[in-house]
C-alpha cells in the first residue's frame, strides 16, 4: 500500500511547516490529486489520519480534491481537461490524446495554530 508512504510524507511536510511557523499543531491539510496520480483518495486520507497519530497533526482534518488531467488531441490540436478516463477529445471525439498532466499529488494548504 503506497498510500501509507505518501501519507507519512504528507505528515512530514505538514509538521515541518508548522515547526517553521512556531505553531503548536496542524489543524488542516488539503491535498490535490491529479486524475492519473494512481492514488486511492479514501485510502490516502485514512492513511494520513493513521500516520498523524502522536504528531502535531494528530487532530488535523485531511481533505483531498481530484484535479483533471490535461491532454492534447493529435487529430484536431485541441487542448482539453479530462475529468475521467477513458476519454475522447471534446472537440472532435477522437481518441488520439497525448496526456500532459494529472499525475501530481500536492499539499496545497496547511492550517496551523
Backbone as JSON, one array per atom type, in Angstrom:
{
  "sequence": "XXXXXXXXXXXXXXXXXXXXXXXXXXXXXXXXXXXXXXXXXXXXXXXXXXXXXXXXXXXXXXXXXXXXXXXXXXXXXXXXXXXXXXXXXXXXXXXXXXXXXXXXXXXXXXXXX",
  "N": [[0.85, -1.17, 0.0], [1.09, 1.84, -1.16], [-0.03, 4.21, -0.42], [0.28, 4.63, 2.33], [2.99, 5.29, 2.65], [3.02, 7.65, 1.14], [1.29, 9.14, 2.75], [2.79, 9.37, 5.11], [4.81, 11.04, 4.19], [3.28, 13.33, 3.64], [2.54, 14.05, 6.24], [5.05, 14.63, 7.32], [5.73, 16.89, 5.78], [3.7, 18.67, 6.59], [4.19, 18.86, 9.37], [6.78, 19.96, 9.36], [6.27, 22.47, 8.21], [4.61, 23.55, 10.18], [6.35, 23.66, 12.38], [8.31, 25.45, 11.42], [6.79, 27.74, 11.41], [6.38, 28.09, 14.05], [4.17, 26.94, 15.25], [1.79, 25.17, 17.35], [0.22, 23.08, 16.61], [-1.08, 21.19, 13.81], [-3.92, 21.92, 12.01], [-5.36, 21.46, 9.68], [-5.03, 19.79, 6.57], [-4.83, 20.08, 3.18], [-5.08, 18.39, 0.17], [-4.18, 18.01, -3.3], [-4.98, 15.9, -5.87], [-4.0, 14.55, -8.86], [-5.84, 13.34, -11.68], [-4.59, 11.12, -12.81], [-2.95, 10.15, -10.82], [-2.74, 7.7, -9.57], [-3.58, 7.06, -6.98], [-5.61, 6.08, -4.35], [-8.14, 7.89, -3.14], [-9.75, 7.8, -0.68], [-8.36, 5.85, 0.76], [-5.85, 7.07, 1.0], [-6.52, 9.32, 2.6], [-7.36, 8.01, 4.94], [-4.93, 6.78, 5.64], [-3.42, 9.05, 6.13], [-4.63, 10.03, 8.47], [-3.96, 7.91, 10.14], [-1.11, 7.96, 10.06], [-0.73, 10.39, 11.26], [-1.05, 10.14, 13.98], [0.13, 10.83, 17.26], [1.6, 13.05, 16.44], [2.15, 16.51, 15.48], [-0.02, 16.83, 13.9], [-2.08, 15.32, 14.82], [-4.82, 15.76, 15.39], [-5.75, 16.81, 13.07], [-7.73, 17.84, 10.23], [-8.14, 16.14, 7.26], [-8.2, 16.67, 3.83], [-9.02, 16.05, 0.4], [-8.84, 16.77, -3.05], [-9.73, 15.93, -6.35], [-8.01, 16.58, -9.31], [-8.29, 17.55, -12.74], [-6.88, 15.87, -15.63], [-4.59, 17.02, -18.15], [-4.72, 17.26, -21.67], [-3.68, 16.84, -25.09], [-5.06, 16.85, -28.26], [-4.2, 14.81, -30.87], [-5.45, 14.68, -33.29], [-7.16, 16.95, -33.84], [-5.85, 19.03, -32.61], [-6.69, 20.32, -30.33], [-6.53, 21.55, -26.96], [-7.34, 20.07, -23.89], [-9.18, 19.49, -20.84], [-9.4, 16.63, -18.87], [-11.72, 14.86, -17.08], [-12.22, 12.27, -16.44], [-11.31, 8.87, -17.16], [-11.67, 6.14, -19.47], [-11.14, 8.56, -22.13], [-12.34, 10.85, -24.63], [-11.6, 13.24, -27.17], [-13.02, 16.36, -26.53], [-13.57, 18.06, -28.6], [-13.39, 16.86, -31.26], [-14.01, 14.22, -30.82], [-12.14, 12.28, -31.07], [-9.7, 9.72, -30.22], [-7.02, 10.07, -30.03], [-5.2, 11.1, -27.94], [-2.78, 12.93, -26.19], [-1.61, 12.72, -23.11], [-0.87, 15.2, -20.75], [-0.56, 15.97, -18.15], [-1.72, 15.64, -14.76], [-0.77, 13.72, -13.08], [0.12, 14.55, -10.69], [0.55, 15.0, -7.12], [-0.14, 17.06, -4.56], [0.5, 19.01, -1.63], [-1.61, 21.44, -0.87], [-2.54, 23.24, 0.99], [-2.06, 24.11, 4.37], [-3.28, 24.17, 7.54], [-2.65, 25.78, 10.61], [-2.13, 26.2, 14.17]],
  "CA": [[0.0, 0.0, 0.0], [1.95, 3.01, -1.23], [-0.7, 5.36, 0.18], [0.83, 4.88, 3.66], [4.25, 6.01, 2.45], [2.65, 9.01, 0.74], [0.72, 9.8, 3.93], [3.9, 9.71, 6.01], [5.45, 12.21, 3.6], [2.37, 14.46, 3.85], [2.65, 14.45, 7.65], [6.37, 15.25, 7.48], [5.64, 18.23, 5.19], [2.84, 19.49, 7.45], [4.9, 19.12, 10.63], [7.9, 20.88, 9.09], [5.69, 23.8, 8.02], [4.14, 24.02, 11.48], [7.53, 23.99, 13.2], [8.91, 26.68, 10.88], [5.91, 28.84, 11.78], [6.27, 28.15, 15.51], [2.82, 26.51, 15.64], [1.67, 24.06, 18.3], [-0.45, 21.94, 15.98], [-1.62, 21.28, 12.45], [-5.37, 21.77, 12.1], [-5.94, 21.02, 8.41], [-4.13, 19.54, 5.44], [-5.61, 19.91, 1.97], [-4.27, 17.79, -0.9], [-4.69, 17.97, -4.66], [-4.56, 14.66, -6.52], [-4.3, 14.5, -10.28], [-6.66, 12.21, -12.15], [-3.72, 9.99, -13.13], [-1.98, 10.01, -9.73], [-2.7, 6.31, -9.08], [-3.76, 7.1, -5.54], [-6.99, 5.91, -3.95], [-8.38, 9.04, -2.26], [-10.2, 7.42, 0.67], [-7.26, 5.13, 1.41], [-4.83, 8.06, 1.36], [-6.99, 10.1, 3.75], [-7.29, 7.12, 6.1], [-3.52, 6.62, 6.0], [-2.97, 10.32, 6.72], [-5.09, 10.04, 9.87], [-3.17, 6.9, 10.83], [0.27, 8.44, 10.19], [-0.71, 11.62, 12.07], [-1.1, 9.85, 15.42], [1.31, 11.22, 18.04], [2.35, 14.11, 15.77], [1.48, 17.8, 15.56], [-1.21, 16.74, 13.06], [-2.92, 14.24, 15.36], [-6.24, 16.1, 15.33], [-5.98, 17.57, 11.84], [-8.7, 17.42, 9.24], [-7.47, 15.87, 5.98], [-9.11, 16.82, 2.69], [-8.37, 15.83, -0.9], [-9.65, 17.05, -4.22], [-9.2, 15.4, -7.6], [-7.82, 17.6, -10.36], [-8.33, 16.92, -14.06], [-5.66, 15.71, -16.43], [-4.51, 17.86, -19.34], [-4.44, 16.45, -22.86], [-3.62, 17.47, -26.41], [-5.6, 15.95, -29.27], [-3.36, 14.7, -32.05], [-6.27, 14.77, -34.51], [-7.66, 18.3, -34.12], [-4.97, 20.01, -31.99], [-7.33, 20.96, -29.18], [-6.09, 21.3, -25.58], [-8.55, 19.75, -23.14], [-9.1, 18.92, -19.49], [-10.11, 15.35, -18.79], [-12.17, 14.6, -15.71], [-12.34, 10.83, -16.24], [-10.72, 8.02, -18.19], [-11.11, 6.56, -20.75], [-11.67, 9.84, -22.59], [-12.27, 11.24, -26.04], [-11.44, 14.68, -27.35], [-14.32, 17.02, -26.51], [-13.77, 18.8, -29.84], [-13.63, 16.02, -32.44], [-14.41, 12.87, -30.43], [-11.04, 11.36, -31.32], [-9.03, 9.06, -29.1], [-5.59, 10.29, -30.19], [-4.91, 12.09, -26.9], [-1.48, 12.93, -25.53], [-1.82, 13.21, -21.75], [0.21, 16.11, -20.4], [-0.64, 16.37, -16.75], [-2.7, 14.9, -13.99], [-0.12, 12.71, -12.25], [0.66, 15.19, -9.49], [-0.05, 14.97, -5.79], [0.42, 18.23, -3.91], [-0.07, 19.6, -0.43], [-1.96, 22.79, -1.33], [-2.88, 24.12, 2.1], [-1.84, 23.56, 5.7], [-3.78, 25.03, 8.6], [-1.89, 25.6, 11.85], [-2.48, 27.11, 15.28]],
  "C": [[0.9, 1.24, 0.0], [1.29, 4.25, -0.66], [-0.14, 5.67, 1.58], [2.15, 5.64, 3.58], [3.97, 7.45, 2.04], [2.12, 9.79, 1.93], [1.81, 10.21, 4.91], [4.65, 10.93, 5.5], [4.6, 13.46, 3.79], [2.5, 14.97, 5.29], [3.99, 15.14, 7.9], [6.36, 16.68, 6.93], [4.84, 19.15, 6.1], [3.54, 19.84, 8.76], [6.05, 20.11, 10.43], [7.38, 22.31, 8.92], [5.22, 24.38, 9.36], [5.31, 24.43, 12.37], [8.19, 25.28, 12.73], [8.1, 27.9, 11.31], [5.76, 29.0, 13.3], [4.89, 27.73, 16.03], [2.87, 25.33, 16.6], [1.02, 22.83, 17.67], [-0.87, 22.25, 14.55], [-3.11, 21.02, 12.56], [-6.01, 21.22, 10.84], [-4.83, 20.81, 7.39], [-5.02, 19.26, 4.23], [-4.68, 19.47, 0.84], [-4.97, 17.93, -2.25], [-4.11, 16.73, -5.32], [-4.97, 14.69, -7.98], [-5.07, 13.24, -10.63], [-5.83, 10.95, -12.37], [-2.72, 9.67, -12.03], [-1.86, 8.59, -9.2], [-2.73, 6.24, -7.56], [-5.25, 6.97, -5.26], [-7.26, 6.96, -2.86], [-8.75, 8.63, -0.84], [-9.1, 6.69, 1.44], [-6.17, 6.1, 1.85], [-5.27, 8.87, 2.58], [-6.97, 9.28, 5.04], [-5.84, 6.98, 6.58], [-2.95, 7.91, 6.6], [-3.39, 10.39, 8.19], [-4.28, 9.05, 10.71], [-1.74, 7.4, 11.08], [0.37, 9.67, 11.09], [-0.74, 11.36, 13.57], [0.22, 10.22, 16.07], [2.2, 12.23, 17.31], [1.6, 15.42, 16.0], [0.17, 17.8, 14.77], [-2.22, 15.72, 13.58], [-4.42, 14.52, 15.24], [-6.61, 16.85, 14.05], [-7.1, 16.97, 11.0], [-7.95, 17.26, 7.91], [-8.51, 15.91, 4.87], [-8.33, 16.57, 1.41], [-9.36, 16.16, -2.0], [-8.95, 16.48, -5.44], [-9.11, 16.54, -8.61], [-7.77, 16.89, -11.71], [-6.95, 16.76, -14.68], [-5.74, 16.66, -17.62], [-4.16, 16.95, -20.52], [-4.41, 17.32, -24.11], [-4.11, 16.44, -27.41], [-4.7, 15.97, -30.5], [-4.13, 14.8, -33.35], [-6.67, 16.21, -34.84], [-6.81, 19.41, -33.47], [-5.53, 20.69, -30.76], [-6.64, 20.58, -27.87], [-7.35, 21.05, -24.77], [-8.21, 19.3, -21.72], [-9.94, 17.66, -19.48], [-10.45, 15.08, -17.34], [-12.27, 13.11, -15.41], [-11.66, 10.11, -17.39], [-11.56, 6.76, -18.31], [-11.8, 7.83, -21.22], [-11.51, 9.98, -24.09], [-12.11, 12.75, -26.08], [-12.83, 15.33, -27.33], [-14.61, 17.81, -27.8], [-14.17, 17.92, -31.01], [-14.07, 14.6, -32.11], [-13.32, 11.83, -30.63], [-10.42, 10.8, -30.05], [-7.53, 9.26, -29.12], [-5.14, 11.4, -29.22], [-3.52, 11.86, -26.3], [-1.68, 13.54, -24.15], [-0.61, 14.01, -21.31], [0.14, 16.61, -18.97], [-1.68, 15.53, -16.05], [-2.1, 13.82, -13.11], [0.33, 13.26, -10.9], [-0.15, 14.88, -8.23], [0.63, 16.08, -5.03], [-0.27, 18.52, -2.59], [-0.34, 21.05, -0.82], [-2.25, 23.76, -0.2], [-2.65, 23.39, 3.42], [-2.35, 24.58, 6.71], [-3.02, 24.73, 9.88], [-2.46, 26.52, 12.93], [-1.4, 27.02, 16.35]]
}
